[in-house]
Amino acid sequence: EPEVTQTPSHQVTQMGQEVILRCVPISNHLYFYWYRQILGQKVEFLVSFYNNEISEKSEIFDDQFSVERPDGSNFTLKIRSTKLEDSAMYFCASREGRTGWNEQFFGPGTRLTVL
Amino acid sequence: GNSVTQMEGPVTLSEEAFLTINCTYTATGYPSLFWYVQYPGEGLQLLLKATKADDKGSNKGFEATYRKETTSFHLEKGSVQVSDSAVYFCALSSNTGNQFYFGTGTSLTVIP
């Protein structure tokens, strides 16, 4: 069964460093998403991406964040200069999006620890 | 705005016990409601959904009914198994499914 994959599973970085979190969405899906979950808090929407551009973003998704689909398979989230409060689990999701409502499929997450 | 509030955990039950995890929501318009489950080391999986008021979603013995009058979508299962141990997330989305709003998650541990 097709699934969303994410790498790495755990990333440790120093404050101020850049990190790139990688996701491979399901191959025929058109919509891609990033969410994050700070430990003990809600899963929060960050950004949605469609047709090679951001379609929606939350207040959390400020200038420190960017997303890219560099090729036909990867979808990346970059944090330019990490802060301690960026430590969280980051989930990627994808959705077919061709007709009507359809489910978002989530990856297993990347745990980011900023020291 | 849109938000979801769900029961704090962790919840520990004995096998075959009855499970309820409460979820209430606030939303503009006519949201769809979901329960996602996350097993250890895995991603979020859709457990069940309901797209309009009074709909009942069901899957793997779990049920939840979309109650507009009480803005609730409580998850229930009559007899839990050890394999049900996981974190359960209540969520809502717009009708297009493009943006989801999640609760904090409720950790369930079922002991033999």
gemmi code that builds the backbone of each chain (N, CA, C; Angstrom):
import gemmi

chains = {
    "A": [
        ("GLU", (0.847, -1.196, 0.000), (0.000, 0.000, 0.000), (0.880, 1.243, 0.000)),
        ("PRO", (0.556, 2.220, -0.856), (1.375, 3.436, -0.909), (1.365, 4.149, 0.439)),
        ("GLU", (2.488, 4.770, 0.789), (2.543, 5.500, 2.040), (3.442, 6.723, 1.896)),
        ("VAL", (3.248, 7.645, 2.790), (4.091, 8.830, 2.870), (5.303, 8.486, 3.739)),
        ("THR", (6.476, 8.803, 3.246), (7.677, 8.540, 4.042), (8.366, 9.859, 4.390)),
        ("GLN", (9.094, 9.848, 5.511), (9.808, 11.045, 5.960), (11.189, 10.660, 6.446)),
        ("THR", (12.147, 11.534, 6.143), (13.506, 11.342, 6.648), (14.085, 12.672, 7.104)),
        ("PRO", (14.949, 12.673, 8.109), (15.238, 11.539, 8.978), (14.110, 11.317, 9.978)),
        ("SER", (14.195, 10.272, 10.764), (13.187, 10.073, 11.799), (13.462, 10.975, 12.996)),
        ("HIS", (14.746, 11.280, 13.215), (15.117, 12.173, 14.315), (16.276, 13.041, 13.858)),
        ("GLN", (16.150, 14.350, 14.057), (17.182, 15.307, 13.679), (17.529, 16.148, 14.902)),
        ("VAL", (18.816, 16.188, 15.215), (19.283, 17.039, 16.314), (20.148, 18.135, 15.711)),
        ("THR", (19.906, 19.383, 16.096), (20.655, 20.492, 15.522), (20.923, 21.546, 16.581)),
        ("GLN", (21.892, 22.395, 16.300), (22.194, 23.504, 17.199), (21.337, 24.709, 16.820)),
        ("MET", (20.978, 25.492, 17.805), (20.213, 26.713, 17.565), (20.927, 27.591, 16.538)),
        ("GLY", (20.177, 28.122, 15.607), (20.746, 28.975, 14.573), (21.125, 28.243, 13.298)),
        ("GLN", (21.147, 26.942, 13.351), (21.495, 26.160, 12.159), (20.266, 25.982, 11.278)),
        ("GLU", (20.537, 25.703, 10.015), (19.477, 25.399, 9.055), (19.209, 23.903, 9.056)),
        ("VAL", (17.939, 23.535, 8.944), (17.596, 22.116, 8.802), (16.641, 21.959, 7.629)),
        ("ILE", (16.741, 20.825, 6.992), (15.808, 20.459, 5.925), (15.191, 19.123, 6.283)),
        ("LEU", (13.878, 19.111, 6.355), (13.143, 17.880, 6.629), (12.559, 17.394, 5.306)),
        ("ARG", (12.679, 16.128, 5.067), (12.299, 15.578, 3.772), (11.097, 14.645, 3.857)),
        ("CYS", (10.325, 14.683, 2.813), (9.104, 13.887, 2.726), (8.969, 13.391, 1.293)),
        ("VAL", (8.503, 12.154, 1.158), (8.116, 11.652, -0.157), (6.629, 11.348, -0.083)),
        ("PRO", (5.801, 12.216, -0.686), (4.350, 11.978, -0.658), (3.972, 10.783, -1.536)),
        ("ILE", (2.722, 10.401, -1.471), (2.211, 9.335, -2.335), (2.205, 9.846, -3.778)),
        ("SER", (2.588, 8.988, -4.709), (3.025, 9.464, -6.030), (1.942, 10.153, -6.851)),
        ("ASN", (0.695, 9.802, -6.752), (-0.314, 10.443, -7.601), (-1.071, 11.551, -6.862)),
        ("HIS", (-0.565, 11.962, -5.703), (-1.236, 12.996, -4.931), (-0.813, 14.388, -5.406)),
        ("LEU", (-1.756, 15.332, -5.254), (-1.540, 16.675, -5.772), (-1.323, 17.727, -4.685)),
        ("TYR", (-1.796, 17.448, -3.454), (-1.709, 18.415, -2.354), (-0.752, 17.881, -1.297)),
        ("PHE", (0.063, 18.776, -0.763), (1.062, 18.373, 0.216), (1.009, 19.334, 1.403)),
        ("TYR", (1.319, 18.793, 2.567), (1.140, 19.563, 3.800), (2.297, 19.297, 4.753)),
        ("TRP", (2.534, 20.291, 5.605), (3.370, 20.100, 6.793), (2.593, 20.528, 8.024)),
        ("TYR", (2.747, 19.707, 9.061), (2.178, 19.990, 10.374), (3.292, 19.826, 11.399)),
        ("ARG", (3.094, 20.405, 12.577), (4.037, 20.127, 13.643), (3.278, 19.902, 14.944)),
        ("GLN", (3.936, 19.165, 15.833), (3.374, 18.932, 17.152), (4.458, 19.125, 18.192)),
        ("ILE", (4.368, 20.219, 18.910), (5.241, 20.414, 20.059), (4.795, 19.448, 21.153)),
        ("LEU", (5.757, 18.894, 21.862), (5.463, 17.858, 22.843), (4.349, 18.278, 23.791)),
        ("GLY", (3.305, 17.443, 23.851), (2.198, 17.699, 24.758), (1.173, 18.685, 24.248)),
        ("GLN", (1.391, 19.191, 23.033), (0.460, 20.187, 22.492), (-0.244, 19.639, 21.240)),
        ("LYS", (-1.050, 20.498, 20.630), (-1.839, 20.046, 19.492), (-0.981, 19.880, 18.246)),
        ("VAL", (-1.469, 19.050, 17.334), (-0.905, 19.009, 15.997), (-1.369, 20.276, 15.280)),
        ("GLU", (-0.415, 21.059, 14.787), (-0.735, 22.375, 14.206), (-0.415, 22.398, 12.717)),
        ("PHE", (-1.318, 22.934, 11.957), (-1.104, 23.114, 10.522), (-0.034, 24.175, 10.286)),
        ("LEU", (0.884, 23.880, 9.374), (1.894, 24.864, 8.980), (1.598, 25.423, 7.592)),
        ("VAL", (1.482, 24.534, 6.612), (1.427, 25.002, 5.237), (0.828, 23.921, 4.336)),
        ("SER", (0.143, 24.372, 3.287), (-0.287, 23.458, 2.235), (0.294, 23.918, 0.914)),
        ("PHE", (0.488, 22.981, 0.006), (1.241, 23.238, -1.232), (0.541, 22.527, -2.356)),
        ("TYR", (0.279, 23.271, -3.438), (-0.426, 22.701, -4.586), (0.067, 23.382, -5.847)),
        ("ASN", (0.286, 22.600, -6.870), (0.674, 23.164, -8.174), (1.936, 24.018, -8.049)),
        ("ASN", (2.867, 23.529, -7.261), (4.173, 24.167, -7.084), (4.140, 25.516, -6.396)),
        ("GLU", (3.105, 25.752, -5.613), (3.114, 26.959, -4.812), (2.324, 26.761, -3.523)),
        ("ILE", (2.596, 27.616, -2.555), (1.900, 27.550, -1.284), (0.454, 27.968, -1.504)),
        ("SER", (-0.495, 27.160, -1.049), (-1.904, 27.519, -1.176), (-2.469, 28.111, 0.115)),
        ("GLU", (-1.988, 27.627, 1.262), (-2.370, 28.217, 2.546), (-1.210, 28.079, 3.507)),
        ("LYS", (-1.129, 29.014, 4.439), (-0.134, 28.876, 5.499), (-0.684, 29.471, 6.782)),
        ("SER", (-0.156, 28.983, 7.882), (-0.617, 29.467, 9.183), (0.320, 30.585, 9.661)),
        ("GLU", (-0.062, 31.160, 10.786), (0.760, 32.233, 11.381), (2.132, 31.701, 11.799)),
        ("ILE", (2.198, 30.414, 12.095), (3.468, 29.828, 12.520), (4.481, 29.865, 11.375)),
        ("PHE", (4.006, 29.730, 10.178), (4.865, 29.607, 9.000), (5.372, 30.990, 8.603)),
        ("ASP", (6.407, 31.452, 9.319), (6.935, 32.784, 9.039), (8.112, 32.695, 8.075)),
        ("ASP", (8.861, 33.772, 7.965), (9.939, 33.844, 6.970), (11.075, 32.860, 7.225)),
        ("GLN", (11.108, 32.280, 8.413), (12.143, 31.285, 8.706), (11.866, 29.947, 8.027)),
        ("PHE", (10.613, 29.759, 7.594), (10.208, 28.492, 7.001), (10.083, 28.635, 5.484)),
        ("SER", (10.388, 27.586, 4.779), (10.098, 27.536, 3.356), (9.849, 26.085, 2.971)),
        ("VAL", (9.105, 25.909, 1.891), (8.848, 24.573, 1.370), (9.214, 24.540, -0.099)),
        ("GLU", (9.508, 23.332, -0.539), (9.936, 23.176, -1.920), (9.618, 21.764, -2.385)),
        ("ARG", (9.323, 21.672, -3.680), (9.200, 20.364, -4.288), (10.276, 20.314, -5.374)),
        ("PRO", (11.489, 19.953, -4.992), (12.640, 20.104, -5.896), (12.623, 19.172, -7.093)),
        ("ASP", (11.875, 18.078, -6.980), (11.792, 17.143, -8.099), (10.403, 16.529, -8.075)),
        ("GLY", (10.185, 15.475, -8.811), (8.838, 14.916, -8.885), (8.410, 14.102, -7.705)),
        ("SER", (9.332, 13.891, -6.733), (8.947, 13.008, -5.651), (9.109, 13.611, -4.267)),
        ("ASN", (10.081, 14.484, -4.052), (10.329, 14.986, -2.701), (9.560, 16.260, -2.412)),
        ("PHE", (9.263, 16.450, -1.129), (8.632, 17.678, -0.651), (9.365, 18.036, 0.635)),
        ("THR", (10.006, 19.193, 0.652), (10.879, 19.507, 1.787), (10.381, 20.712, 2.566)),
        ("LEU", (10.715, 20.706, 3.848), (10.487, 21.846, 4.730), (11.841, 22.309, 5.230)),
        ("LYS", (12.156, 23.584, 4.996), (13.420, 24.144, 5.451), (13.148, 25.150, 6.557)),
        ("ILE", (13.945, 25.048, 7.616), (13.931, 26.059, 8.661), (15.289, 26.719, 8.626)),
        ("ARG", (15.329, 28.026, 8.331), (16.600, 28.689, 8.038), (17.503, 28.824, 9.249)),
        ("SER", (16.969, 29.257, 10.336), (17.778, 29.504, 11.526), (16.969, 28.999, 12.715)),
        ("THR", (17.238, 27.780, 13.112), (16.375, 27.128, 14.104), (16.444, 27.804, 15.462)),
        ("LYS", (15.305, 27.779, 16.127), (15.189, 28.285, 17.495), (14.826, 27.126, 18.409)),
        ("LEU", (15.045, 27.321, 19.693), (14.711, 26.259, 20.652), (13.248, 25.838, 20.523)),
        ("GLU", (12.396, 26.830, 20.283), (10.953, 26.540, 20.224), (10.517, 25.835, 18.949)),
        ("ASP", (11.461, 25.607, 18.036), (11.154, 24.804, 16.841), (11.225, 23.310, 17.134)),
        ("SER", (11.695, 22.949, 18.312), (11.740, 21.532, 18.673), (10.323, 20.975, 18.699)),
        ("ALA", (10.095, 19.951, 17.899), (8.752, 19.406, 17.740), (8.827, 18.171, 16.858)),
        ("MET", (7.686, 17.505, 16.729), (7.527, 16.455, 15.731), (6.907, 17.111, 14.509)),
        ("TYR", (7.489, 16.887, 13.358), (6.980, 17.470, 12.114), (6.398, 16.355, 11.246)),
        ("PHE", (5.139, 16.534, 10.874), (4.448, 15.543, 10.047), (4.229, 16.098, 8.645)),
        ("CYS", (4.494, 15.283, 7.679), (4.158, 15.576, 6.297), (2.883, 14.810, 5.954)),
        ("ALA", (2.067, 15.358, 5.067), (0.867, 14.661, 4.615), (0.643, 14.962, 3.148)),
        ("SER", (-0.082, 14.075, 2.472), (-0.453, 14.341, 1.092), (-1.890, 13.886, 0.853)),
        ("ARG", (-2.483, 14.471, -0.170), (-3.893, 14.205, -0.479), (-4.039, 14.171, -1.975)),
        ("GLU", (-4.869, 13.252, -2.474), (-5.031, 13.123, -3.916), (-5.597, 14.397, -4.508)),
        ("GLY", (-6.733, 14.891, -3.985), (-7.252, 16.209, -4.312), (-7.894, 16.380, -5.662)),
        ("ARG", (-8.174, 15.282, -6.361), (-8.732, 15.464, -7.711), (-10.213, 15.754, -7.687)),
        ("THR", (-10.968, 15.048, -6.868), (-12.413, 15.270, -6.833), (-12.897, 15.240, -5.399)),
        ("GLY", (-13.735, 16.229, -5.070), (-14.433, 16.237, -3.794), (-13.512, 16.148, -2.601)),
        ("TRP", (-14.053, 15.562, -1.522), (-13.264, 15.429, -0.317), (-12.452, 14.159, -0.381)),
        ("ASN", (-11.210, 14.212, 0.005), (-10.458, 12.973, 0.215), (-9.444, 13.149, 1.323)),
        ("GLU", (-9.047, 12.026, 1.805), (-8.289, 11.908, 3.039), (-6.865, 12.427, 2.880)),
        ("GLN", (-6.339, 12.991, 3.937), (-4.907, 13.280, 4.004), (-4.198, 12.051, 4.583)),
        ("PHE", (-3.127, 11.639, 3.930), (-2.308, 10.531, 4.403), (-1.049, 11.111, 5.032)),
        ("PHE", (-0.746, 10.648, 6.235), (0.355, 11.227, 7.002), (1.569, 10.302, 7.023)),
        ("GLY", (2.720, 10.929, 7.077), (3.951, 10.186, 7.304), (4.179, 9.952, 8.784)),
        ("PRO", (5.261, 9.219, 9.121), (5.529, 8.852, 10.513), (6.106, 9.985, 11.343)),
        ("GLY", (6.516, 11.055, 10.681), (7.026, 12.207, 11.413), (8.540, 12.234, 11.516)),
        ("THR", (9.066, 13.439, 11.666), (10.476, 13.667, 11.996), (10.513, 14.414, 13.314)),
        ("ARG", (11.253, 13.854, 14.268), (11.386, 14.561, 15.545), (12.594, 15.487, 15.451)),
        ("LEU", (12.363, 16.784, 15.557), (13.428, 17.783, 15.512), (13.727, 18.248, 16.925)),
        ("THR", (14.993, 18.145, 17.300), (15.450, 18.629, 18.604), (16.466, 19.726, 18.375)),
        ("VAL", (16.173, 20.923, 18.868), (17.082, 22.060, 18.738), (17.730, 22.313, 20.088)),
        ("LEU", (19.077, 22.278, 20.101), (19.818, 22.442, 21.369), (20.395, 23.838, 21.510)),
    ],
    "B": [
        ("GLY", (-13.146, 31.041, 14.941), (-12.184, 30.169, 14.302), (-12.482, 28.725, 14.582)),
        ("ASN", (-11.650, 27.856, 14.028), (-11.809, 26.410, 14.189), (-10.863, 25.872, 15.254)),
        ("SER", (-11.390, 25.000, 16.100), (-10.535, 24.354, 17.096), (-11.178, 23.066, 17.584)),
        ("VAL", (-10.353, 22.217, 18.153), (-10.803, 20.930, 18.682), (-10.250, 20.766, 20.084)),
        ("THR", (-11.085, 20.322, 20.983), (-10.665, 20.030, 22.349), (-10.976, 18.573, 22.643)),
        ("GLN", (-9.979, 17.836, 23.068), (-10.241, 16.443, 23.391), (-9.730, 16.104, 24.767)),
        ("MET", (-10.233, 15.001, 25.261), (-9.966, 14.553, 26.610), (-8.469, 14.384, 26.829)),
        ("GLU", (-8.030, 14.846, 27.984), (-6.618, 14.682, 28.329), (-6.354, 13.224, 28.672)),
        ("GLY", (-5.152, 12.796, 28.387), (-4.781, 11.443, 28.773), (-3.745, 11.475, 29.861)),
        ("PRO", (-3.015, 10.408, 30.023), (-3.230, 9.126, 29.366), (-4.382, 8.346, 29.970)),
        ("VAL", (-4.912, 7.445, 29.153), (-5.998, 6.574, 29.591), (-5.470, 5.141, 29.634)),
        ("THR", (-5.703, 4.462, 30.734), (-5.294, 3.066, 30.875), (-6.529, 2.240, 31.185)),
        ("LEU", (-6.751, 1.206, 30.357), (-7.923, 0.340, 30.530), (-7.491, -1.117, 30.508)),
        ("SER", (-8.303, -1.927, 31.122), (-8.099, -3.373, 31.012), (-8.754, -3.871, 29.731)),
        ("GLU", (-8.213, -4.951, 29.206), (-8.774, -5.545, 27.994), (-10.262, -5.810, 28.201)),
        ("GLU", (-11.036, -5.567, 27.162), (-12.486, -5.757, 27.116), (-13.273, -4.659, 27.828)),
        ("ALA", (-12.598, -3.653, 28.341), (-13.312, -2.524, 28.962), (-13.920, -1.643, 27.878)),
        ("PHE", (-14.863, -0.795, 28.317), (-15.504, 0.159, 27.409), (-14.669, 1.431, 27.346)),
        ("LEU", (-14.526, 1.953, 26.130), (-13.713, 3.153, 25.927), (-14.575, 4.321, 25.467)),
        ("THR", (-14.370, 5.481, 26.085), (-14.882, 6.748, 25.563), (-13.763, 7.765, 25.617)),
        ("ILE", (-13.532, 8.422, 24.498), (-12.617, 9.570, 24.469), (-13.440, 10.749, 23.964)),
        ("ASN", (-13.548, 11.777, 24.813), (-14.393, 12.917, 24.473), (-13.696, 13.891, 23.524)),
        ("CYS", (-14.481, 14.445, 22.620), (-13.988, 15.452, 21.684), (-15.098, 16.465, 21.433)),
        ("THR", (-14.789, 17.743, 21.592), (-15.710, 18.809, 21.226), (-14.997, 19.767, 20.285)),
        ("TYR", (-15.777, 20.507, 19.531), (-15.175, 21.366, 18.517), (-15.880, 22.715, 18.453)),
        ("THR", (-15.180, 23.688, 17.911), (-15.782, 24.936, 17.472), (-15.384, 25.118, 16.018)),
        ("ALA", (-16.329, 25.576, 15.219), (-16.046, 25.689, 13.793), (-16.972, 26.698, 13.142)),
        ("THR", (-16.470, 27.276, 12.073), (-17.313, 28.094, 11.212), (-17.736, 27.211, 10.038)),
        ("GLY", (-18.925, 27.434, 9.558), (-19.415, 26.654, 8.437), (-19.790, 25.243, 8.831)),
        ("TYR", (-19.539, 24.309, 7.932), (-19.974, 22.926, 8.112), (-18.772, 22.003, 7.980)),
        ("PRO", (-18.065, 21.803, 9.097), (-16.840, 21.007, 9.020), (-17.129, 19.519, 8.893)),
        ("SER", (-16.131, 18.774, 8.484), (-16.120, 17.323, 8.606), (-15.290, 16.972, 9.836)),
        ("LEU", (-15.607, 15.856, 10.454), (-14.953, 15.463, 11.705), (-14.291, 14.097, 11.549)),
        ("PHE", (-13.184, 13.928, 12.263), (-12.368, 12.729, 12.078), (-11.780, 12.264, 13.405)),
        ("TRP", (-11.471, 10.993, 13.425), (-10.558, 10.451, 14.417), (-9.391, 9.810, 13.669)),
        ("TYR", (-8.187, 10.233, 14.057), (-6.970, 9.618, 13.558), (-6.331, 8.838, 14.707)),
        ("VAL", (-5.581, 7.795, 14.335), (-4.876, 6.996, 15.336), (-3.406, 6.912, 14.946)),
        ("GLN", (-2.562, 6.961, 15.944), (-1.124, 6.831, 15.711), (-0.594, 5.697, 16.564)),
        ("TYR", (-0.220, 4.605, 15.911), (0.400, 3.494, 16.617), (1.877, 3.797, 16.815)),
        ("PRO", (2.514, 3.203, 17.801), (3.917, 3.519, 18.086), (4.810, 3.412, 16.856)),
        ("GLY", (5.558, 4.469, 16.591), (6.513, 4.463, 15.485), (5.905, 4.657, 14.111)),
        ("GLU", (4.612, 4.906, 14.046), (3.952, 5.047, 12.748), (3.338, 6.441, 12.580)),
        ("GLY", (2.860, 6.720, 11.368), (2.202, 7.990, 11.099), (0.750, 7.986, 11.551)),
        ("LEU", (0.107, 9.121, 11.333), (-1.313, 9.242, 11.660), (-2.138, 8.487, 10.621)),
        ("GLN", (-3.072, 7.659, 11.080), (-3.940, 6.917, 10.162), (-5.387, 7.319, 10.424)),
        ("LEU", (-6.136, 7.492, 9.359), (-7.545, 7.802, 9.518), (-8.267, 6.595, 10.106)),
        ("LEU", (-8.966, 6.799, 11.213), (-9.709, 5.722, 11.857), (-11.168, 5.747, 11.389)),
        ("LEU", (-11.779, 6.925, 11.468), (-13.158, 7.066, 10.999), (-13.465, 8.535, 10.760)),
        ("LYS", (-14.545, 8.773, 10.030), (-14.912, 10.156, 9.744), (-16.425, 10.290, 9.649)),
        ("ALA", (-16.887, 11.553, 9.767), (-18.294, 11.888, 9.559), (-18.337, 13.256, 8.906)),
        ("THR", (-19.080, 13.376, 7.848), (-19.035, 14.605, 7.063), (-20.222, 15.519, 7.272)),
        ("LYS", (-21.270, 15.052, 7.977), (-22.386, 15.957, 8.278), (-23.053, 15.533, 9.574)),
        ("ALA", (-23.873, 16.441, 10.082), (-24.534, 16.236, 11.378), (-25.338, 14.932, 11.374)),
        ("ASP", (-25.237, 14.218, 12.500), (-25.923, 12.948, 12.767), (-25.295, 11.759, 12.051)),
        ("ASP", (-24.282, 11.986, 11.233), (-23.546, 10.865, 10.646), (-22.824, 10.108, 11.736)),
        ("LYS", (-22.745, 8.792, 11.593), (-21.934, 7.974, 12.496), (-20.809, 7.367, 11.688)),
        ("GLY", (-19.589, 7.636, 12.128), (-18.437, 6.969, 11.531), (-18.117, 5.731, 12.338)),
        ("SER", (-17.674, 4.675, 11.655), (-17.323, 3.455, 12.380), (-16.224, 2.710, 11.636)),
        ("ASN", (-15.374, 2.036, 12.421), (-14.273, 1.266, 11.841), (-13.615, 0.476, 12.960)),
        ("LYS", (-13.324, -0.787, 12.718), (-12.595, -1.645, 13.655), (-13.250, -1.669, 15.034)),
        ("GLY", (-14.565, -1.549, 15.102), (-15.275, -1.577, 16.370), (-15.397, -0.223, 17.040)),
        ("PHE", (-14.720, 0.790, 16.506), (-14.818, 2.150, 17.027), (-15.977, 2.877, 16.340)),
        ("GLU", (-16.633, 3.763, 17.100), (-17.723, 4.560, 16.555), (-17.644, 5.976, 17.083)),
        ("ALA", (-18.153, 6.919, 16.278), (-18.311, 8.290, 16.753), (-19.442, 8.923, 15.966)),
        ("THR", (-20.284, 9.701, 16.634), (-21.429, 10.335, 15.996), (-21.261, 11.845, 16.014)),
        ("TYR", (-21.461, 12.454, 14.882), (-21.345, 13.907, 14.683), (-22.583, 14.562, 15.285)),
        ("ARG", (-22.403, 15.202, 16.448), (-23.514, 15.848, 17.153), (-23.365, 17.360, 17.046)),
        ("LYS", (-24.176, 17.941, 16.179), (-24.073, 19.382, 15.969), (-24.604, 20.149, 17.184)),
        ("GLU", (-25.651, 19.591, 17.826), (-26.278, 20.322, 18.932), (-25.353, 20.441, 20.135)),
        ("THR", (-24.473, 19.470, 20.309), (-23.521, 19.528, 21.425), (-22.101, 19.764, 20.932)),
        ("THR", (-21.943, 20.020, 19.646), (-20.625, 20.191, 18.991), (-19.627, 19.150, 19.492)),
        ("SER", (-20.026, 17.880, 19.384), (-19.182, 16.809, 19.904), (-19.007, 15.693, 18.882)),
        ("PHE", (-17.956, 14.894, 19.112), (-17.658, 13.754, 18.234), (-16.876, 12.755, 19.082)),
        ("HIS", (-17.527, 12.215, 20.080), (-16.875, 11.341, 21.046), (-16.589, 9.972, 20.442)),
        ("LEU", (-15.410, 9.456, 20.721), (-15.004, 8.134, 20.217), (-15.354, 7.079, 21.246)),
        ("GLU", (-15.957, 5.969, 20.782), (-16.342, 4.884, 21.685), (-15.966, 3.539, 21.088)),
        ("LYS", (-15.684, 2.613, 21.996), (-15.510, 1.215, 21.596), (-15.993, 0.351, 22.752)),
        ("GLY", (-16.750, -0.654, 22.423), (-17.379, -1.448, 23.462), (-16.437, -2.363, 24.224)),
        ("SER", (-15.375, -2.826, 23.552), (-14.499, -3.804, 24.178), (-13.098, -3.621, 23.588)),
        ("VAL", (-12.230, -2.960, 24.323), (-10.902, -2.655, 23.772), (-9.978, -3.860, 23.870)),
        ("GLN", (-8.989, -3.864, 22.977), (-7.978, -4.916, 22.938), (-6.599, -4.302, 23.164)),
        ("VAL", (-5.654, -5.128, 23.503), (-4.287, -4.638, 23.708), (-3.776, -3.938, 22.458)),
        ("SER", (-4.169, -4.458, 21.304), (-3.713, -3.884, 20.028), (-4.293, -2.488, 19.761)),
        ("ASP", (-5.250, -2.044, 20.545), (-5.806, -0.692, 20.403), (-4.940, 0.363, 21.085)),
        ("SER", (-3.920, -0.059, 21.777), (-3.020, 0.886, 22.454), (-2.370, 1.795, 21.415)),
        ("ALA", (-2.586, 3.082, 21.548), (-2.131, 4.055, 20.549), (-2.499, 5.448, 21.058)),
        ("VAL", (-2.146, 6.449, 20.246), (-2.601, 7.819, 20.534), (-3.711, 8.156, 19.547)),
        ("TYR", (-4.799, 8.709, 20.045), (-5.974, 9.008, 19.241), (-6.151, 10.527, 19.139)),
        ("PHE", (-6.332, 10.994, 17.913), (-6.470, 12.426, 17.646), (-7.834, 12.709, 17.032)),
        ("CYS", (-8.538, 13.639, 17.617), (-9.767, 14.149, 17.031), (-9.394, 15.330, 16.128)),
        ("ALA", (-10.088, 15.477, 14.996), (-9.730, 16.555, 14.077), (-10.958, 17.014, 13.308)),
        ("LEU", (-10.886, 18.235, 12.804), (-11.923, 18.708, 11.896), (-11.282, 19.344, 10.683)),
        ("SER", (-12.031, 19.390, 9.613), (-11.517, 20.037, 8.409), (-12.635, 20.768, 7.698)),
        ("SER", (-12.209, 21.668, 6.838), (-13.154, 22.314, 5.945), (-13.709, 21.283, 4.967)),
        ("ASN", (-14.702, 21.665, 4.229), (-15.336, 20.705, 3.326), (-14.401, 20.207, 2.224)),
        ("THR", (-13.409, 20.994, 1.882), (-12.482, 20.555, 0.835), (-11.416, 19.606, 1.371)),
        ("GLY", (-11.263, 19.565, 2.686), (-10.215, 18.732, 3.271), (-8.840, 19.346, 3.206)),
        ("ASN", (-8.762, 20.640, 2.884), (-7.444, 21.211, 2.671), (-6.744, 21.616, 3.956)),
        ("GLN", (-7.459, 21.887, 5.003), (-6.798, 22.243, 6.262), (-7.467, 21.503, 7.409)),
        ("PHE", (-6.624, 20.906, 8.238), (-7.101, 20.150, 9.382), (-6.748, 20.871, 10.665)),
        ("TYR", (-7.611, 20.701, 11.651), (-7.355, 21.212, 12.993), (-7.443, 20.017, 13.931)),
        ("PHE", (-6.371, 19.794, 14.678), (-6.280, 18.606, 15.522), (-6.407, 18.950, 16.996)),
        ("GLY", (-6.877, 17.993, 17.750), (-6.785, 18.052, 19.205), (-5.386, 17.646, 19.639)),
        ("THR", (-5.169, 17.617, 20.944), (-3.840, 17.337, 21.484), (-3.487, 15.862, 21.468)),
        ("GLY", (-4.457, 15.007, 21.211), (-4.192, 13.574, 21.243), (-4.431, 12.988, 22.624)),
        ("THR", (-4.942, 11.767, 22.653), (-5.168, 11.046, 23.910), (-4.484, 9.704, 23.811)),
        ("SER", (-3.562, 9.465, 24.720), (-2.835, 8.203, 24.717), (-3.653, 7.134, 25.444)),
        ("LEU", (-3.832, 6.018, 24.769), (-4.573, 4.891, 25.337), (-3.641, 3.700, 25.505)),
        ("THR", (-3.619, 3.149, 26.681), (-2.892, 1.901, 26.935), (-3.893, 0.879, 27.441)),
        ("VAL", (-3.911, -0.283, 26.767), (-4.801, -1.369, 27.180), (-3.945, -2.483, 27.735)),
        ("ILE", (-4.243, -2.875, 28.948), (-3.444, -3.915, 29.610), (-4.220, -5.234, 29.639)),
        ("PRO", (-3.477, -6.346, 29.479), (-4.156, -7.657, 29.436), (-4.806, -7.988, 30.782)),
    ],
}
model = gemmi.Model(1)
for chain_id, residues in chains.items():
    chain = gemmi.Chain(chain_id)
    for i, (resn, *xyz) in enumerate(residues, 1):
        res = gemmi.Residue()
        res.name, res.seqid = resn, gemmi.SeqId(i, " ")
        for name, pos in zip(("N", "CA", "C"), xyz):
            atom = gemmi.Atom()
            atom.name, atom.element = name, gemmi.Element(name[0])
            atom.pos, atom.b_iso = gemmi.Position(*pos), 0.0
            res.add_atom(atom)
        chain.add_residue(res)
    model.add_chain(chain)
structure = gemmi.Structure()
structure.add_model(model)
structure.setup_entities()
